[in-house]
């Protein structure tokens, strides 16, 4: 009977490890969690041996250690592949006067072009909003913000997706959480630009300055 319990525990740990591997996608989070598990495995083996044996969790340190190695060695596996070609802004694209042209804005425009497909015949400025002017919403908005966080290392802080975007139509749980949030607030290119410059998202600061 004890052997069966050990095998069942091993199977459960392996399933949990697989779920963690598929769920944790941000490179930095995979790196830190992998490091923690890498340390936890030997620590349990050295300082909690009697507890592990008593609880019949002999496989826990090994699975933790191996999972940690796996997360560390594949920390960038889900990193979005960037387009190595610089953004070629078409002559038909209208940029507002005094629009920033520094490398940060160029990279942001590249990301917007790849994820949202910027319109060529619309004037683009710092006050251009993703949700109202560019029609970004739902899944597209979620993917864009994930890409922004990953590509620029922006700490999203108190960012609230429901403040700006409608949730994906198929996600009933998110729609329930978003219910009653009222009218949406414009999320502008200027807000994104400032967030990248500051490496963090502060809702009040960004909305006031934009």
N, C-alpha and C positions, 0 to 999 in steps of 0.2 A: 504493500500500500504506500509506503514511504517513497519507493522508487517512482510510483505513478505521480505522486505529488511533486517530486523534484522535476520530472519531465513536463508536467503541466505548468509549473512555475517558469521553467525555461522557455516554453512555448509562449507564455504570456509576456515575458520580458522581450522576446524577439519581436513579437507583434508590436509592443510598445515602442521598441527601438525603430521599427519600420515606420510607424506613425510619426514619430518625432522627425525622422529623416525627411519624410514627405511634407510635413507641416511647416517646419522651420526653414524658411527660404532666404531670409536676409543674411548676407555673408557675415556681418559683424556678430549677429546673434548666434549663428552656427559656430563661429569661432569660439565665442565665450562659453557657450553651453558645452561644446566639445572639450574645452579645457577643463571645465568643472567636472565633467564625467570622467575625464582622463585621470584626474586627481582623486575623485571619489572612489573609483574601483580599488586601487591599491590601499587607500586609507581604510576602507571597510575590511579589506583582507587582513590588514595589520592590527587594527584596533577594535574590530567588532567581530572577530572570528567566532567566539562562543555564541553570540546573538544570531549570527548567520546560520550556524549549524542548528541551533535550537529552533529557529524559524523555518528551517529547511529551504533556505534561500542561497544555497551554495553557488548558484550560477549568477547571482546578482553582480558581484564585483567584476566578473569576467565580461558580462554583457555590457556593463557600464563602461569598462575600460575600452572594449572594442568599439562600442558606439561612439565614444569620445574621439578615438582615432579616426573613425569614419567621418564624423562631422568636421574635424579639423582638416582632414585631407581633401574634403570636397566642399570647403566653405564657399567657393565661388561657382559651384555647379549650376546654381539657378540665377547667376548674374546675367542680366539682360545684355545681349550682344549689341554693342553700339555700332552705328554706322560710322565708318572711318572717313567717309567723304564729307568735306565741309558743306554747310548749307549754302546752296546756290539760290539766293532770293531772286525770283523772277522779276523782270522789269515791270511786269503788270501788278506786282504786289506794292501796295501803297503803305509806306511807313510814315507815321506822324512826325512833325518837326521835333527836333531835339530827342529823338528816340535813341537810347544808348546803343553803342556799337562795340562795347568792350567784349572780351572773350566770354565772360559769364553770360551776357545777353545772347551772344551768338550760339552758345551751347544750349541755352534755354529755348531759343527759337528753333534750333535743330530738333530738340526733344518735342516741342509742340508740333513741328512739321511732321515728325515721324508718328506721333501718337494720335494727333487730332486732325492732321491734314489742314494746314492753314489756308484760308481762302485767298485767291490771287487778286481779286478785284475788290477787296474790303480794306479800308484803312485800319492798320494795326498800330496801336499805341499802348502806353502803360495802363490806360484805363479800359482797354479792351478786356472784357470778362469772358472766362471760359464757358460759364454756364449760360449766360444770356446772349452774348454776341457770337460765340463760336459753337453753341449748341452742344457742349460737352456735358454728359450726364451719365448716371447709372454705372454700368460696367466700365465704360470708356474712362469716366472720371476716376474710378477706383484704380484702374491700371495706370493711368497717368500719374497719380499721386504716389503710387508705389515706385514707379520709375524715377520720379523726382527725388524721392527719399534715397533710392539706391544710387543713382548717378551722381548726385551732388552731396550726399551725406547729410541731408537736412534732418535735424531732429524735429519731428512733427509736433512735439509738445502737446498743446491743448487744441490741436486741429480737430475740428468736428465736421465730418463729411456731410452730415445732414443739415448743417448750417448753410451749405452752398448747393448741394446736389441732391437730386432725388435718388433713392436707392434703386438697385437693379429690380426690374419689374417681376422677376421670378423669385426674388428672395422675400418671402412673407415675413420672416423674422425681422429683417432689417426695416421693412416697410412699417412694421408695427412700432419699432423703436423710433422711426422718423416721424410718426404720426403726431400731429399737434405742434410741430416745430414752427409752423407759420410760414410766412413768405421767405423765400430764399434771398440771400445776400450775394451780390456780385463778387466773384473771386477773380481778381484782375491779374494781368501779366505783371503789373507793378508789384503786387503783393508777392507773387512767386519770386520775382527778381530780388526783392528785399529779404525774403526768407533765405534765399541762397546766399546772399551777401552776409547775412547774420548767422548762417548755419543752423538756424532754428526757426520754429514757427511760434509766434506770439500773436494770437488773434487780435487783441485790442490794439497793439502797436501797429500791426500791418494794416488793419482796417482804417485806423486813424491817419496813417501816413500816406496811404494810397488815395 
